[in-house]
Amino acid sequence: MELSSCIATRDCSNASGNKSEELLHDGGFHAGRDVFQIVIAVLVIAVNSWVIWLVATKRSLRTVTNYILTSLAVSDLCTGAISIPLLLSCNILIKTGFCVADLVVIVFISVSTVLHILAMTVDRYICIIYALRYQSWVTKRRGGKLIALIWLFSMLVALIQLAWTNLNEDVTMDHSAEVTRIIVIYDITLFVAVIGLPVIFMAFAYARILYEVHRQTMNIQKHNTPGWQETRRSTRQEWKVATVFLVMLLVFVICWVPYYLLQLQQVLKEQFLDISTHAVIILYWLRLLTSLINPCLYILGKPDFRKAAGLRKRTRRYNSEGTRTSLLKSSSV
């Protein structure tokens, strides 16, 4: 497993296999281990920078939802620009400072990612369930405050690890029993707070959204409400956007849950994931892919991003938030 992850518990003994252990724990550059990470870093920086540039230059993309996506893109950019270089430095130089710094950034990115997805889920929930109040509830001012809160909270959760980390210790030194106990509590709490509770809430939210989309569509069509075809089209459009965020949630779970399970396996010293060392390496690398997959999802999945990126034919301008609100006003009776 990666040295930056081992440093959390000073327990890298679960790695097995001579070649794998040499690859993981010996200093120096290893093409088989490091080239893939360099390629991912370059792609992450390129794609997320493109997203940021699109929102900065295209006025049509300047909505609260897209500002949250842009904030997520900046967070994902940290994976390629900060986390992966720190990871490479940790593995090549085997210095405690680099390894601890990478561990802090890893936690920051994971917390930031899930909170951004949670924010977008709430945004879509309000837009569909409380469409008539969306414009008054979801404002750019409140969106900016929410984004700032996400960043501050993510930094706090990540930096708190420095309270029990001694940067002067050698990477291979064991923690004291007290510090180990703190790490166990921290990792379990982080897993429950970052994975468990948000995923449960978002699963409920998307189930509620799906039910409401189906109910509204059937109700409008049944009563032949004026403009029902346009309203149904708008509702389907909102569901498609919500589906993009649902897929992002699934990608997060698939890519990050194994990482946190491996972390818990280390701190609890339990072998509930009996997999080879090469599989461990792949699972640890898997978390890097979220920062590449996320921007690809909303560039390809959101109509406004596809249009701004020149990936769809030019059609009449569609503002889902404004159109949906105005249409529902006329059909709410």
Secondary structure by P-SEA (a helix, b strand, c coil): cccccccccccccccccaaaaaacccccccccccaaaaaaaaaaaaaaaaaaaaaacccccccaaaaaaaaaaaaaaaaaacaaaaaaaaaacccaaaaaaaaaaaaaaaaaaaaaaaaaaaaaaaaccccccccccccaaaaaaaaaaaaaaaaaaaacccccccccccccccccaaaaaaaaaaaaaaaaaaccaaaaaaaaaaaaaaaaaaaaaaaaaaacccaaaaaaaaaaaaaaaaaaaaaaaaaaaaccaaaaaaaaaaaaccccccccaaaaaaaaacccaaaaaaaaaaaaccaaaaaaaccccccccccaaaaaaaaaaaccc
